[in-house]
Amino acid sequence: MREDSEAARLRTELRRSLIDEPPARGGVLAALRASPLVGMDLDLTRETISGRAIDL
């Protein structure tokens, strides 16, 4: 195990990230709501196809 200042800093950051309270819920939803595409009337429908016929 390394004992230099960089290793100590990394251990401190790792310990802090594991000990601190869990991240707030809704982070993904908040990111989607902040998207520049919000309010754009995008048509995201796809054509439904039955697939390919294959011989097994």
CNS distance restraints for C-alpha pairs under 8 A (distance, minus, plus):
assign (resid   2 and name CA) (resid   7 and name CA) 6.13 0.50 0.50
assign (resid   3 and name CA) (resid   7 and name CA) 6.13 0.50 0.50
assign (resid   3 and name CA) (resid   8 and name CA) 6.66 0.50 0.50
assign (resid   4 and name CA) (resid   8 and name CA) 6.36 0.50 0.50
assign (resid   5 and name CA) (resid   9 and name CA) 6.09 0.50 0.50
assign (resid   6 and name CA) (resid  10 and name CA) 6.21 0.50 0.50
assign (resid   7 and name CA) (resid  11 and name CA) 6.15 0.50 0.50
assign (resid   8 and name CA) (resid  12 and name CA) 6.16 0.50 0.50
assign (resid   9 and name CA) (resid  13 and name CA) 6.24 0.50 0.50
assign (resid  10 and name CA) (resid  14 and name CA) 6.09 0.50 0.50
assign (resid  11 and name CA) (resid  15 and name CA) 6.00 0.50 0.50
assign (resid  12 and name CA) (resid  16 and name CA) 6.06 0.50 0.50
assign (resid  13 and name CA) (resid  17 and name CA) 6.14 0.50 0.50
assign (resid  14 and name CA) (resid  18 and name CA) 6.24 0.50 0.50
assign (resid  15 and name CA) (resid  19 and name CA) 6.00 0.50 0.50
assign (resid  16 and name CA) (resid  20 and name CA) 5.75 0.50 0.50
assign (resid  26 and name CA) (resid  30 and name CA) 6.01 0.50 0.50
assign (resid  27 and name CA) (resid  31 and name CA) 6.20 0.50 0.50
assign (resid  28 and name CA) (resid  32 and name CA) 6.23 0.50 0.50
assign (resid  29 and name CA) (resid  33 and name CA) 6.15 0.50 0.50
assign (resid  30 and name CA) (resid  34 and name CA) 6.23 0.50 0.50
assign (resid  31 and name CA) (resid  35 and name CA) 6.42 0.50 0.50
assign (resid  32 and name CA) (resid  38 and name CA) 7.88 0.50 0.50
assign (resid  33 and name CA) (resid  38 and name CA) 6.48 0.50 0.50
assign (resid  34 and name CA) (resid  38 and name CA) 7.31 0.50 0.50
